[in-house]
Amino acid sequence: MAEVKTEILIVGAGPSGLAAGLYAARDRYETVILDKFVPGGQINLTDRIENYPAIARISGPAMVEAMQKQAESFGAKTKINSEVTGLTRREDGLIAVRTDEDIYLAKVVILAPGSDYRHLGVPGEEKFRQAGSGVSYCGTCDAPFFKDKEVAAVGGGNVAVEDALHLAKYCKKVTLVHRRDEFRATKVLVEELLEEAKKGVIEIRYDTVVTSINGQDRVEAATLKNVKTGATEELACEGVFIFVGMIPNTGFLKGIVELDENGFIKCDPQYLRTSMPGVFGAGDCRKGAAMQLATAVGDGVAAAMFMKEYLRDRSWWEKDRCVESMSFA
């Protein structure tokens, strides 16, 4: 197993990692970006991006390709199929990042492994989650593509309620499917949802789950089952939005940097510093992330900017920590 020295090591070649790589490389730092699979992550499944500032429309893969080429044009090196299995901080201050093949020694590490949408695991979900086929995990991203259409939404937390309300601004009808008889979302959001439901665009199905997503080339219906009575029905719809949570890709960080109860990286909100000096968190893997393309890119940029403060003065790591950030809340 070879040792590879670099100044900046970025874990994850999604939008956050590629943005960090661009800024680090433009500042003339020797920069390596590792990815477990290929660059892009979840954004590769997006057919149309229309909410990134100054870009009217672009596909996910096209944006990833442009971002990677831009970072590499300034000297960043991208290595794919390179899974990070752990990292340690050495006595000399360098951070050792272990992969299956090599150990990278870096002055700074930016963690941007992203997260994956939690799936229902029902028939048809994988088939139709390909770009443009009708299964989506982000109402904020994809609502405009379902204008004047009837859709189903699944979930009962804050994101589910907020995105159902957003979908109602575009869709002809939104059937919100929730497996319990009350929502887990905050009270004020639930009150807003119930008021909106009175207008007729949103219909709430309590005690109900989706058991399959059906169609030929794209979504045409969803099979619903009442968990109390066992009764099933076919709900005609042109899209199914699934809002049942996110799973951060941080399993390799357990016991290394501080994570919250759901596995998201705890960072101080101002500078994105983790519990390990020299290691920053960025993008959808960190606690409090907005889970949007633009904010992931912003995180990558911020981490690459703030890392310079650490490289100039190692004592900066403990400066300006408020009570919340000291506890990595």
RODO-2510 file (C-alpha; in nm, 4 decimals, decimal comma):
residues 329
     n   res          X          Y          Z
     1     m     0,0000     0,0000     0,0000
     2     a     0,1653     0,3207    -0,1231
     3     e     0,1718     0,6536     0,0588
     4     v     0,0684     0,9511    -0,1541
     5     k     0,1362     1,3027    -0,0273
     6     t    -0,0842     1,5972    -0,1205
     7     e    -0,1754     1,9276     0,0357
     8     i    -0,5543     1,9020     0,0096
     9     l    -0,7529     1,5792     0,0018
    10     i    -1,1253     1,5933    -0,0785
    11     v    -1,3480     1,2941    -0,0114
    12     g    -1,6349     1,2901    -0,2604
    13     a    -1,6564     1,4191    -0,6174
    14     g    -2,0128     1,5471    -0,6060
    15     p    -2,0941     1,9176    -0,6576
    16     s    -1,9585     2,0106    -0,3132
    17     g    -1,6339     1,8218    -0,3555
    18     l    -1,5766     1,9459    -0,7099
    19     a    -1,6417     2,3064    -0,6042
    20     a    -1,3928     2,2679    -0,3187
    21     g    -1,1454     2,1150    -0,5624
    22     l    -1,1839     2,4055    -0,8023
    23     y    -1,1162     2,6670    -0,5367
    24     a    -0,8279     2,4766    -0,3789
    25     a    -0,6608     2,4126    -0,7145
    26     r    -0,7042     2,7742    -0,8273
    27     d    -0,5240     2,8761    -0,5092
    28     r    -0,2373     2,6569    -0,6316
    29     y    -0,2725     2,3899    -0,3653
    30     e    -0,1912     2,0362    -0,4688
    31     t    -0,5403     1,8857    -0,4652
    32     v    -0,6708     1,5301    -0,4944
    33     i    -1,0420     1,4420    -0,5096
    34     l    -1,1440     1,0838    -0,4323
    35     d    -1,4776     0,9239    -0,5115
    36     k    -1,6119     0,5814    -0,4258
    37     f    -1,7786     0,5490    -0,7649
    38     v    -1,7782     0,8222    -1,0300
    39     p    -1,8111     1,2018    -1,0041
    40     g    -2,1551     1,3499    -0,9501
    41     g    -2,3369     1,1353    -0,6990
    42     q    -2,7137     1,1907    -0,6828
    43     i    -2,7024     1,4773    -0,9307
    44     n    -2,6274     1,2274    -1,2088
    45     l    -2,9883     1,1080    -1,1812
    46     t    -3,1267     1,4555    -1,2512
    47     d    -3,2538     1,5028    -1,6037
    48     r    -3,3050     1,8797    -1,5875
    49     i    -3,1601     2,1389    -1,3521
    50     e    -3,3411     2,4702    -1,3744
    51     n    -3,2807     2,6198    -1,0284
    52     y    -2,9051     2,6795    -1,0392
    53     p    -2,8391     3,0542    -1,0688
    54     a    -2,7418     3,1832    -1,4139
    55     i    -2,7924     2,8453    -1,5841
    56     a    -3,1357     2,8249    -1,7449
    57     r    -3,1285     2,4496    -1,7988
    58     i    -2,8682     2,1748    -1,7855
    59     s    -2,8695     1,8039    -1,7144
    60     g    -2,7065     1,6649    -1,4025
    61     p    -2,4402     1,4675    -1,5895
    62     a    -2,3553     1,7681    -1,8090
    63     m    -2,3084     1,9903    -1,5044
    64     v    -2,0891     1,7337    -1,3320
    65     e    -1,8731     1,6961    -1,6426
    66     a    -1,8292     2,0737    -1,6684
    67     m    -1,7432     2,1056    -1,2990
    68     q    -1,4904     1,8234    -1,3124
    69     k    -1,3182     1,9614    -1,6238
    70     q    -1,3018     2,3072    -1,4684
    71     a    -1,1434     2,1809    -1,1452
    72     e    -0,8986     1,9633    -1,3357
    73     s    -0,8035     2,2506    -1,5662
    74     f    -0,6447     2,4174    -1,2629
    75     g    -0,4580     2,1050    -1,1611
    76     a    -0,6966     1,9134    -0,9358
    77     k    -0,6660     1,5368    -0,9741
    78     t    -0,9765     1,3181    -0,9594
    79     k    -0,9494     0,9513    -0,8731
    80     i    -1,2627     0,7385    -0,9146
    81     n    -1,3493     0,3950    -0,7753
    82     s    -1,1461     0,4866    -0,4696
    83     e    -1,3357     0,4149    -0,1489
    84     v    -1,2162     0,5840     0,1695
    85     t    -1,2201     0,3417     0,4617
    86     g    -1,0921     0,5660     0,7388
    87     l    -0,8734     0,8568     0,8426
    88     t    -0,6458     0,9397     1,1342
    89     r    -0,4604     1,2477     1,2479
    90     r    -0,0890     1,1862     1,2946
    91     e     0,1381     1,3429     1,5532
    92     d     0,3071     1,5523     1,2833
    93     g    -0,0287     1,7175     1,2050
    94     l    -0,0848     1,5412     0,8735
    95     i    -0,4087     1,3531     0,8161
    96     a    -0,3807     0,9998     0,6836
    97     v    -0,6707     0,9002     0,4589
    98     r    -0,6879     0,5287     0,3918
    99     t    -0,8363     0,3723     0,0788
   100     d    -0,8341     0,0137    -0,0452
   101     e    -0,5207     0,0824    -0,2472
   102     d    -0,3309     0,3777    -0,0977
   103     i    -0,2838     0,6003     0,2045
   104     y    -0,3032     0,9722     0,1302
   105     l    -0,1220     1,2157     0,3600
   106     a    -0,2752     1,5641     0,3533
   107     k    -0,2561     1,8905     0,5447
   108     v    -0,6326     1,9423     0,5103
   109     v    -0,9199     1,7069     0,4388
   110     i    -1,2608     1,8225     0,3171
   111     l    -1,5316     1,5621     0,3705
   112     a    -1,7957     1,5811     0,0984
   113     p    -1,9206     1,2221     0,0563
   114     g    -2,2831     1,3359     0,0191
   115     s    -2,5888     1,1371     0,1158
   116     d    -2,8419     0,9076    -0,0468
   117     y    -3,2191     0,9324    -0,0428
   118     r    -3,3887     0,6778     0,1772
   119     h    -3,5970     0,4528    -0,0485
   120     l    -3,9333     0,2881     0,0035
   121     g    -3,8018    -0,0364    -0,1404
   122     v    -4,1223    -0,1115    -0,3317
   123     p    -4,1623    -0,2573    -0,6829
   124     g    -4,1254     0,0074    -0,9528
   125     e    -3,9255     0,2535    -0,7461
   126     e    -3,5885     0,1727    -0,8989
   127     k    -3,7343     0,1408    -1,2471
   128     f    -3,8856     0,4888    -1,2450
   129     r    -3,6221     0,6780    -1,0470
   130     q    -3,4205     0,7232    -1,3641
   131     a    -3,4252     1,0818    -1,4808
   132     g    -3,7632     1,1929    -1,6110
   133     s    -3,9513     0,8700    -1,5384
   134     g    -4,1704     0,9990    -1,2567
   135     v    -4,0095     0,9085    -0,9215
   136     s    -3,8469     1,1995    -0,7425
   137     y    -3,6990     1,2630    -0,3994
   138     c    -3,6930     1,6444    -0,4143
   139     g    -4,0068     1,8521    -0,4515
   140     t    -3,8131     2,1780    -0,4486
   141     c    -3,6057     2,0538    -0,7425
   142     d    -3,8684     1,8848    -0,9574
   143     a    -4,2105     2,0395    -0,8860
   144     p    -4,2086     2,2602    -1,1998
   145     f    -4,1745     1,9494    -1,4190
   146     f    -4,5128     1,8256    -1,2891
   147     k    -4,7119     2,1389    -1,3558
   148     d    -5,0868     2,0667    -1,3808
   149     k    -5,0306     1,6958    -1,3159
   150     e    -5,1554     1,4675    -1,0400
   151     v    -4,8870     1,3256    -0,8126
   152     a    -4,8478     1,1246    -0,4933
   153     a    -4,6151     1,2292    -0,2111
   154     v    -4,4977     0,9987     0,0665
   155     g    -4,3846     1,0962     0,4158
   156     g    -4,4810     1,2676     0,7384
   157     g    -4,1864     1,4777     0,8537
   158     n    -4,0992     1,8419     0,7982
   159     v    -3,9512     1,7870     0,4514
   160     a    -4,2554     1,5870     0,3388
   161     v    -4,4989     1,8544     0,4531
   162     e    -4,2930     2,1451     0,3192
   163     d    -4,2423     1,9805    -0,0193
   164     a    -4,6085     1,8767    -0,0428
   165     l    -4,7002     2,2425     0,0068
   166     h    -4,4510     2,3378    -0,2623
   167     l    -4,5873     2,0764    -0,5020
   168     a    -4,9367     2,2196    -0,4527
   169     k    -4,8188     2,5432    -0,6131
   170     y    -4,7612     2,3576    -0,9404
   171     c    -4,9607     2,0356    -0,9468
   172     k    -5,3258     1,9803    -1,0222
   173     k    -5,3530     1,7452    -0,7240
   174     v    -5,1163     1,6165    -0,4547
   175     t    -5,2106     1,3033    -0,2594
   176     l    -4,9972     1,2965     0,0542
   177     v    -4,9590     0,9405     0,1812
   178     h    -4,8607     0,8908     0,5464
   179     r    -4,8372     0,5597     0,7291
   180     r    -4,9493     0,7053     1,0643
   181     d    -5,2595     0,8871     1,1796
   182     e    -5,0715     1,2063     1,2652
   183     f    -4,7693     1,3894     1,1276
   184     r    -4,4229     1,4078     1,2844
   185     a    -4,3698     1,7527     1,1331
   186     t    -4,3725     2,0627     1,3504
   187     k    -4,7123     2,1911     1,4537
   188     v    -4,7018     2,5118     1,2524
   189     l    -4,6255     2,3191     0,9323
   190     v    -4,9045     2,0709     0,9963
   191     e    -5,1488     2,3555     1,0544
   192     e    -5,0449     2,5123     0,7235
   193     l    -5,0858     2,1764     0,5494
   194     l    -5,4357     2,1226     0,6890
   195     e    -5,5418     2,4709     0,5829
   196     e    -5,4062     2,4133     0,2339
   197     a    -5,5847     2,0764     0,2152
   198     k    -5,9170     2,2571     0,2589
   199     k    -5,8619     2,4174    -0,0831
   200     g    -5,8801     2,0772    -0,2512
   201     v    -5,5392     2,0532    -0,4192
   202     i    -5,3867     1,8453    -0,1381
   203     e    -5,5545     1,5255    -0,0212
   204     i    -5,4153     1,3473     0,2846
   205     r    -5,4282     0,9687     0,3168
   206     y    -5,3549     0,8681     0,6761
   207     d    -5,2643     0,5131     0,7865
   208     t    -5,1595     0,4380     0,4297
   209     v    -4,8466     0,3161     0,2528
   210     v    -4,7378     0,2828    -0,1091
   211     t    -4,6792    -0,0838    -0,1952
   212     s    -4,5831    -0,0441    -0,5612
   213     i    -4,5279     0,2177    -0,8299
   214     n    -4,6758     0,1199    -1,1645
   215     g    -4,6552     0,2110    -1,5310
   216     q    -4,4950     0,1290    -1,8632
   217     d    -4,2273     0,3807    -1,9656
   218     r    -4,3064     0,6184    -1,6799
   219     v    -4,5219     0,6382    -1,3677
   220     e    -4,8936     0,5927    -1,4314
   221     a    -5,0230     0,4864    -1,0885
   222     a    -4,9325     0,3856    -0,7342
   223     t    -5,0835     0,1029    -0,5310
   224     l    -5,1902     0,2189    -0,1857
   225     k    -5,2626     0,0020     0,1178
   226     n    -5,4406     0,1027     0,4362
   227     v    -5,2288    -0,0383     0,7204
   228     k    -5,5294    -0,0724     0,9524
   229     t    -5,7868    -0,2294     0,7224
   230     g    -5,5587    -0,3932     0,4666
   231     a    -5,7644    -0,2465     0,1827
   232     t    -5,5744    -0,1608    -0,1371
   233     e    -5,6477     0,0757    -0,4238
   234     e    -5,4849     0,2074    -0,7387
   235     l    -5,4144     0,5796    -0,7358
   236     a    -5,3747     0,7254    -1,0832
   237     c    -5,0819     0,9675    -1,0871
   238     e    -4,7984     1,0829    -1,3097
   239     g    -4,5359     1,1118    -1,0408
   240     v    -4,4421     0,9807    -0,6963
   241     f    -4,2399     1,2008    -0,4633
   242     i    -4,0694     1,0150    -0,1796
   243     f    -3,9797     1,2145     0,1323
   244     v    -3,8783     0,9566     0,3918
   245     g    -3,5354     1,0865     0,4859
   246     m    -3,1708     1,0873     0,3858
   247     i    -2,8848     0,8506     0,4645
   248     p    -2,5445     1,0241     0,4815
   249     n    -2,2495     0,8384     0,3313
   250     t    -2,0512     0,8620     0,6531
   251     g    -2,0256     0,5047     0,7774
   252     f    -1,6466     0,5170     0,7431
   253     l    -1,6344     0,8127     0,9843
   254     k    -1,7921     0,6491     1,2902
   255     g    -1,5651     0,6970     1,5879
   256     i    -1,3389     0,9304     1,3873
   257     v    -1,5267     1,2611     1,3654
   258     e    -1,8348     1,3517     1,5621
   259     l    -2,1642     1,2554     1,3958
   260     d    -2,5220     1,3172     1,5024
   261     e    -2,7685     1,0399     1,5818
   262     n    -2,8532     1,0022     1,2118
   263     g    -2,4936     0,9890     1,0944
   264     f    -2,4607     1,3451     0,9646
   265     i    -2,1286     1,5187     1,0294
   266     k    -2,1364     1,7784     1,3053
   267     c    -1,9700     2,1019     1,1945
   268     d    -1,9622     2,4447     1,3486
   269     p    -2,2111     2,6336     1,1304
   270     q    -1,9873     2,9305     1,0542
   271     y    -1,6649     2,7682     0,9349
   272     l    -1,7639     2,4034     0,8712
   273     r    -1,4976     2,2706     1,1103
   274     t    -1,5492     1,9158     1,2347
   275     s    -1,4336     1,7699     1,5649
   276     m    -1,0938     1,6781     1,4109
   277     p    -0,8525     1,9682     1,3459
   278     g    -0,7817     2,0097     0,9754
   279     v    -1,0949     1,8231     0,8680
   280     f    -1,3912     2,0171     0,7260
   281     g    -1,7396     1,8956     0,6342
   282     a    -1,9283     2,0183     0,3280
   283     g    -2,2494     1,9469     0,1404
   284     d    -2,5310     1,7028     0,2047
   285     c    -2,3273     1,4932     0,4479
   286     r    -2,3263     1,7593     0,7201
   287     k    -2,5877     1,8311     0,9813
   288     g    -2,8125     2,1214     0,8824
   289     a    -2,7431     2,1019     0,5089
   290     a    -3,0157     2,2401     0,2839
   291     m    -2,9824     1,9438     0,0446
   292     q    -2,9716     2,1638    -0,2653
   293     l    -2,7217     2,1777    -0,5490
   294     a    -2,6454     2,5468    -0,5011
   295     t    -2,5890     2,5163    -0,1267
   296     a    -2,3699     2,2083    -0,1701
   297     v    -2,1515     2,4058    -0,4097
   298     g    -2,1472     2,6949    -0,1619
   299     d    -2,0332     2,4615     0,1158
   300     g    -1,7464     2,3338    -0,0959
   301     v    -1,6371     2,6880    -0,1748
   302     a    -1,6621     2,7927     0,1914
   303     a    -1,4594     2,4963     0,3155
   304     a    -1,1872     2,5656     0,0590
   305     m    -1,1759     2,9302     0,1653
   306     f    -1,1711     2,8684     0,5393
   307     m    -0,9057     2,5997     0,5152
   308     k    -0,6559     2,8743     0,4328
   309     e    -0,7116     3,0217     0,7787
   310     y    -0,6157     2,6878     0,9296
   311     l    -0,3085     2,6502     0,7083
   312     r    -0,1882     2,9985     0,8073
   313     d    -0,2494     2,9489     1,1794
   314     r    -0,3279     2,6104     1,3310
   315     s    -0,4605     2,7763     1,6490
   316     w    -0,7433     2,9248     1,4381
   317     w    -0,9221     2,5909     1,4659
   318     e    -1,0419     2,6737     1,8171
   319     k    -1,1118     3,0435     1,7600
   320     d    -1,4560     3,2043     1,7450
   321     r    -1,6473     2,9010     1,8598
   322     c    -1,9854     2,9928     2,0019
   323     v    -2,1553     2,7688     2,2589
   324     e    -2,3499     2,5909     1,9861
   325     s    -2,0458     2,5229     1,7716
   326     m    -1,8322     2,4162     2,0676
   327     s    -2,0734     2,1290     2,1237
   328     f    -2,1051     2,0689     1,7472
   329     a    -2,4831     2,1110     1,7781
***
